[in-house]
């Protein structure tokens, strides 16, 4: 029997495709299905490392969690990681393939479609049903030729997926979004749309009902429901910084933490656990702002270390970091931010930038050289601060060397990682996701100066918010049409 499939597409970016796909994954799992997420094409700088040593977008990793699965590279076989406004690194089935500009990628899409289909077919053979998430909008007519992300994939003979269209009412013009999108689809594509979801509504839904009645009569499509704006919801951001407000909210001691918002910041989800901790006052710091007055400064990952270093210096943040250290503050670098702490970054082959040699901050006795091969690995080990166990993942190019590494940040199963300065004020690591572990988060907050840090379980919080999305969908959507798409779950040994 062919695996049951449904595809979630949107009238625009950020309409709520990821959220609806996430909730549907959870709802199907609750009903006993073995379900897997899938996104044929994604663009994101927030990525995750999979069990098979690949790289996929964070949204599919979170959807895998909703399904009770460990992420696999087949769940997002084509990932684009922007390098410039017109160029991106192309990740195919979890592995870096090449760097392309937009025109080159458009020509490449027919060639890579077969591999995207291969990943989908493999998931088909393993699970009762697949929830597919589109990208952007299916009405982007300039991108229709060779489309992989939306209707082009849904209409592939191996897929043949019905589509739910999601629209964002919070932006205004929701009826124009929906009618305009449908009018730009071909006849076969319009027939493929089996229902519409209006997302992010505030207020009394009965006021919207006349518009819904008109929309259903005009388009012939059923509105499956209106999802309310879920205030305070935390779901990992796919390609932007989290918008969850962060302010210390418990009595007693708290700590102020700042992260410079690099123009090429990557894996900003590293800091979600910090921003949600009740004793942490967390801020991303942008151009024209200041790093003064914080207890801990963290330099995040970067898709272009040399360019982000230049931005850091142009804003005077390098001088503020030195002042911060003189006043006894703590400094942590993660991945690209760790590389910045050394003396020099060498990139003779122009792998990441046009600069063959970039002076760094000179705070740790080490240097980094860029290599083409990307390090992609899930890791576990202990923090040298106090022996706390943790797990996380590596996702970087470049290798660091120097005497600073003799005092490592962590001891992994097969090697050491990172560095801690002799005075204990500065630390650096290549490992992402360390803050996600409750004990490791408590340990690092204690190192940064927070006495009596509460233990916060970030994974449980993520699951709680996933369940909240599913609960809201259960309450506000007519799920019969969606669930009728899926046969009874198969028995699998």
Secondary structure, 3 states (H helix, E strand, C coil): CCCEEEEEEECCCCCCHHHHHHHHHHHHHHCCCCEEEECCCEECCCEEECCCCCEEEHHHHHHHHHCCCCCCHHHHCEEEEECCCCEEEEEECCEEEEEEEHHHHHHHHHHHHHHHHHHHHHHHCCCCEEEEECCCCCCCHHHCCCCCCCHHHHCCCCCCCEEEEEEEHHHCCHHHHHHHHHHCCCHHHHHHEEEEEEEEECCCHHHHHHHHHHHHHHHCCCEEEEEECCCCCCCCCCCCCCCCCCCCCCCCCCEEEEEECCCCEECHHHHHHHHCCCCEEEEEECCCCCCCCCCEEEECEECCHHHHHHHHHHCCHHHHHHHHHHCCCEEEEECHHHHHCCCEEECCCCCCCCCCEEECCCCCCCEEECCCCCEEEEEEEEECCCCCEEEEEEEECCEEECHHHHCCCEEECCCEECEECCCCCEEEECEECHHHCHHHHHHHHHHHCCCCCCCCCHHHHHHHHHHHHHHHHHHHECCHHHHHCCCCCCCCC
